[in-house]
Amino acid sequence: MQHTVTSFEARMTKIYFKQEHDFEKRRAEAARIREKYSDRIPVIVEKAERSDIPNIDKKKPTDTEARIVKVRSNGFIVFVPKYGVEGPVYLTARGDKGGGGEWLVDEQQQKVKKSDGSISYVVLQTVRIHMEVVEPQPNRPRLQLTLI
């Protein structure tokens, strides 16, 4: 037996959300999201109690600090202490080893730097990264770390 949401139930859900979160709070949250992610549109999603729709993951992409633990020819490996995870951050396209000479690795000093010397990263340096769960293939989510 499948349950169809009536217009009354839909209105009650909408009213419930508005009662729980006042207008200024909703507007401030939407403004914060638009400022941080200008290429995205904030959408409020609520599930009716008796709905068969699966739960939506509430995890939002996040910007956080990470420590470089290893340098490589195309980027580095970082450790994110806040979440206890580690993963790669690519400075070049993922399949491009060495970045075509754009990035130079100094194994002795554990450092990767731009060939013009304008930017360099060393082991144990703190960097800001963007963490997001992406799903490049259905049912195969993976953590994507991007330097910001």
C-alpha positions, 0 to 999 in steps of 0.5 A: 500500500503506497501512501500519497501525500495530501495537500493538507499534509504538505501544508502542515509540513511547510507550516511546521518548518516555519514554526520551528525556524523563524524567518530571519534565521532561515534568511540568514542561513540562506545568505550564509550558504549563498556567500560561501557557495555562490554557484549553488542554490540553498534548498530546504528539504523535509521528508513527510513522516510516512514517506517511503523516500530514503533519508538524505545525507545531511552532511554539507561540504566543509572547509577546514584545516589540514596538515601535509604529511607527504609530498608527491610529484602531482600534489600531497597527502594531507591529514585532517585532524578534525575528522581523523582522515587522510587523503590526496590533494592534487595540484595538477590534473589527477592523471598528470604525473609531475604537472608537466614541469609546473611543480618541482619536488624536493625530496631532500627538504620534503617540499613541492614548489611551483617552478617559478618559486611563487608557491611552495608546500612543505611537510607539516605545513597547515593548509586550508582544504575543501572537503566534499563527498562526491559520487562519480559512480552510482553508489560509490561515494568518495571523499574529495579534498581540494586546496583552497 
